[in-house]
């Protein structure tokens, strides 16, 4: 019985250790920006226009890399109407500094100005990231 109990505790202990394995990581901030693709006149921002914005604004702002995901969302507009539209989600991992935060805000503002958007949602979350 003592042997069985010892084996049981050994299995539980080693399973716990391997499931909580340590990995090389660093503290970074994950920033997500949500860009709606509908224009105030009801038309949509074309893939060509989006790519031009990504090439001229996003890439220079985040030269270490980013990810862009196609999405579909909805939100309540300033006019009180529910707006459903295709969207793009930009994901960037970075060490958040005042300079980095300003770059993110510049990207948001340029998009809102260029495409006459009411908003570009921003979400920041600190996390551990390993590469």
N, C-alpha and C positions, 0 to 999 in steps of 0.2 A: 504494500500500500504506500509506504514512504517513497519507494522508487517511482511509482506511478504519479504520485503527487509532485515529485521533483521534476519529472519529465513534463508534466502539464505546465508547471510554472516556467520552465525553461522555454517551452514552445511559445507561451504567451509573451514572455519577456523578449525573445528574439524577434517575434512577429511585430511587436510594438516598435522595436528599434529599427527594423527595416522599413516599416511603413512611415516612419518619421525621419527618413534619410535627410541629411544635410546636403545642400547643394550650393555651389558658388552663386552668389546673387548680390544685388545692390538695391538700395532704396531709390526708386524712381517714381515719377508722377505719370500716370496714364491720363492723357487728355483726349477727350472725344469732342469733335465738333460736328454738329448735325446741320447740313446744308439742304434746304428745300429746293426743289428744282422747278417749281411753278412760278411764273411771272405774274405780276398784278393784272395783266391783260388777259390771263387765262392760258397763254401759250406756255411751253416748257423750255427750259434752258437746254440747248442741244448738247449732245455728247462732245461735239467739236468745241463749243464754247466752254464747257466744263473742263475739257482737257487743256485748253489754252490757259484757263485760270490756274489749274493744277501745275502746269509747266512754268508759268511766269510768276506765280505767287507762292504756292505751297512748297514746291521743291526748293526754291532758294531760302525760304524761311526755315525749313527743316532738312538741311543737307545730310544729316546722319540717317535719315530714313523716316518713312511713315507708311501707313496702310490706309487704303481707301476701299470702303465696302459699299455696295449698292444696298439701298434700303427702301422702305415704304412706311410713311408715318402719317400722323394726323395731329392737329393742334387747333386751338381756338384762336382765331385771328382777332386783331384789334376791332374789327367790325362786328364781332360777336358770332361770326359764322364758323362752323367746323370746316377745316381745310384738310383734305386728304391729298397727299402728293408723293411722287417718288422723291427719293433723297439720296444723298451721299453722306457717309459717315467717315470722317478722317480720324485716325487713331495715331497718336504720337506718344512715345515714351521719352521722358527727358528728366534731367535734374532741374527742378523748378526754381528759377531765380526771377528777380524782377525783370531782367532783360528778356528771359524766355516768355514770361507772362505777357509782356508788351508785344512780342512777336506774334503770339497767339491772338491777341486782341487786334493787331493790325490785319491779320488774315481775315478775321471775322468782319471787321469794318470794311475792308476792301470788297469782300463778297457782297455785303449788304448794299454798299454804294453802287457797285458795278451792275448788280442784277435787281436793284430796287426791292430788297427783301426787308421785311419787318424785323426779322430776328435770325440769328444763328446760335443755336443752343450750345453751351459749353459745359462739359462735365470733367472735373479733375478728381483723381483718386490716387492717393499714395499707396504704393505696394512694393513688394520685393520681386525683383525680376532677375532671372538667370538666362544667360546666352550660351 
